[in-house]
Amino acid sequence: MIKILFETALTDVKKTDVEGVGTLRYEVSGRIYRWVKNHAATTLTAKQPTCYDVGSVGTEALYESVEEPVTNDLMLNAGITMTGFAISGGICYGWIQVQGYCPDVQVVGTTNIAVGDELIAANGLDTLLIASAPGTAPTYSSHYIAVETAISTSVAQVKDVMVRCL
């Protein structure tokens, strides 16, 4: 059954699970969102890339909770937060975007980023970075695609991306 009525706006966060963790929300624009819990002890900021916990692979819980990107989980890109989430136990439920065009995401890199380059979450940061050498085939099954160019710099730049984490 597909849920079509939602209690929350895309920018709402809640202390309890009011939408059903893992629920997908399809928008007319082609964007898809997932209701998740921040299960980590780290606060998430708005427009931050997240990862699923590799410890949940093989269980239903995989698609129910997210965390700030850490080394072990970088291959499990989950999506972009729509607003800030508190740490687990606080106001820690909200929406992440898992598919479609997403404006104003922070990217950073030591290499110029071209339109079409594959991006992934940066370890321990709230930014995206280039995943592989420019012009090579994608290596991650869930990733982001640059839709704007970015120059090589250690300072984060706000750019638009396509989210491919469904």
C-alpha positions as CSV (number, residue, x, y, z in Angstrom):
1,M,0.0,0.0,0.0
2,I,1.3,3.4,-0.9
3,K,0.9,6.2,1.7
4,I,-0.4,9.4,0.2
5,L,-1.3,11.5,3.3
6,F,1.5,12.7,5.6
7,E,1.4,14.3,9.0
8,T,4.6,16.1,8.5
9,A,6.1,18.6,6.1
10,L,9.4,17.8,4.4
11,T,11.2,20.1,6.8
12,D,9.5,18.8,10.0
13,V,11.4,16.8,12.6
14,K,9.7,14.8,15.4
15,K,10.7,13.2,18.7
16,T,8.7,10.1,17.8
17,D,8.0,8.1,14.7
18,V,4.8,9.6,13.3
19,E,5.2,8.5,9.6
20,G,6.6,5.0,9.9
21,V,10.3,4.7,9.6
22,G,11.4,3.7,6.1
23,T,8.2,5.2,4.5
24,L,8.8,6.6,1.1
25,R,7.2,9.8,-0.1
26,Y,6.8,10.4,-3.8
27,E,6.4,13.9,-5.1
28,V,5.0,15.1,-8.5
29,S,8.4,16.6,-9.2
30,G,10.0,13.1,-9.3
31,R,11.7,13.6,-6.0
32,I,11.5,10.8,-3.5
33,Y,12.0,11.1,0.2
34,R,12.4,8.6,3.1
35,W,11.3,9.1,6.7
36,V,14.2,8.0,8.9
37,K,15.7,8.2,12.4
38,N,19.1,9.7,13.2
39,H,20.4,6.9,15.3
40,A,23.8,8.4,16.0
41,A,25.2,10.6,18.7
42,T,26.0,13.3,16.2
43,T,23.5,16.0,15.2
44,L,22.7,16.2,11.4
45,T,22.5,19.6,9.7
46,A,20.1,20.6,6.9
47,K,21.2,19.5,3.4
48,Q,23.8,17.1,4.8
49,P,24.6,13.8,3.1
50,T,23.9,10.7,5.3
51,C,24.7,7.0,5.2
52,Y,23.0,3.9,6.3
53,D,24.7,1.8,9.0
54,V,26.6,-1.1,7.5
55,G,25.9,-3.0,10.7
56,S,22.2,-3.2,9.6
57,V,22.9,-4.8,6.2
58,G,20.6,-7.8,5.7
59,T,17.9,-6.4,8.1
60,E,14.8,-4.3,7.6
61,A,16.5,-1.7,9.9
62,L,18.9,-0.8,7.1
63,Y,16.5,1.7,5.6
64,E,15.1,3.0,8.8
65,S,18.0,4.9,10.3
66,V,20.8,7.1,9.1
67,E,24.0,8.7,10.5
68,E,26.7,11.1,9.6
69,P,29.1,9.5,7.1
70,V,31.9,7.4,8.6
71,T,34.5,5.3,6.9
72,N,32.7,2.0,7.3
73,D,29.4,3.3,5.9
74,L,30.6,5.4,2.9
75,M,29.4,2.7,0.4
76,L,25.9,3.1,1.8
77,N,24.9,6.6,0.8
78,A,21.4,7.2,2.1
79,G,20.4,10.7,1.0
80,I,20.3,14.4,1.9
81,T,18.6,15.7,5.0
82,M,15.8,18.2,4.5
83,T,16.4,19.9,7.8
84,G,18.6,19.4,10.9
85,F,18.0,16.3,13.1
86,A,19.0,16.0,16.8
87,I,20.9,13.1,18.2
88,S,19.2,9.8,18.9
89,G,16.8,10.2,21.8
90,G,16.1,13.8,20.9
91,I,14.0,15.2,18.0
92,C,15.6,12.7,15.7
93,Y,13.0,11.7,13.1
94,G,12.7,13.5,9.7
95,W,12.9,13.3,5.9
96,I,15.9,12.7,3.7
97,Q,15.8,13.0,-0.1
98,V,16.7,9.7,-1.7
99,Q,16.0,10.4,-5.4
100,G,15.9,13.4,-7.8
101,Y,17.2,16.9,-8.2
102,C,18.4,18.5,-5.0
103,P,19.6,22.2,-4.9
104,D,22.1,23.8,-2.6
105,V,24.2,20.9,-1.3
106,Q,27.7,21.5,-0.1
107,V,30.5,20.0,-2.2
108,V,34.3,20.1,-1.8
109,G,37.2,18.6,-3.6
110,T,40.9,18.7,-4.4
111,T,39.9,18.1,-8.1
112,N,37.6,20.2,-10.3
113,I,34.1,18.7,-10.4
114,A,32.4,18.6,-13.8
115,V,28.7,18.1,-14.6
116,G,28.0,14.3,-14.5
117,D,30.8,13.4,-12.0
118,E,29.9,10.9,-9.4
119,L,29.9,12.2,-5.8
120,I,29.7,10.5,-2.4
121,A,29.4,11.6,1.2
122,A,32.7,12.8,2.7
123,N,33.9,10.9,5.7
124,G,32.9,12.7,8.9
125,L,31.7,15.9,7.1
126,D,28.5,17.5,5.9
127,T,29.7,17.7,2.3
128,L,29.9,15.7,-0.9
129,L,33.2,15.0,-2.7
130,I,34.1,13.4,-6.0
131,A,33.9,9.6,-5.8
132,S,36.2,8.5,-8.6
133,A,38.5,9.9,-11.3
134,P,36.6,12.3,-13.6
135,G,35.2,10.6,-16.7
136,T,35.2,7.1,-15.2
137,A,32.1,4.9,-14.7
138,P,30.3,5.2,-11.4
139,T,31.5,2.7,-8.7
140,Y,28.9,3.2,-6.0
141,S,25.3,1.9,-6.4
142,S,24.0,4.8,-4.3
143,H,25.5,8.1,-5.1
144,Y,25.0,11.7,-6.2
145,I,25.6,13.2,-9.6
146,A,27.0,16.8,-10.0
147,V,24.7,19.0,-12.1
148,E,26.9,22.1,-11.7
149,T,30.7,22.4,-12.0
150,A,32.8,23.2,-8.9
151,I,36.4,24.3,-8.8
152,S,39.1,22.6,-6.9
153,T,39.2,24.0,-3.3
154,S,39.2,23.0,0.3
155,V,36.3,25.4,1.0
156,A,32.8,23.9,0.6
157,Q,30.7,25.3,-2.3
158,V,26.9,25.2,-2.6
159,K,25.9,23.3,-5.7
160,D,23.0,21.4,-7.2
161,V,23.1,17.6,-7.5
162,M,21.0,14.6,-8.6
163,V,20.4,12.2,-5.7
164,R,20.5,8.5,-6.6
165,C,20.2,6.7,-3.3
166,L,16.9,4.8,-3.6
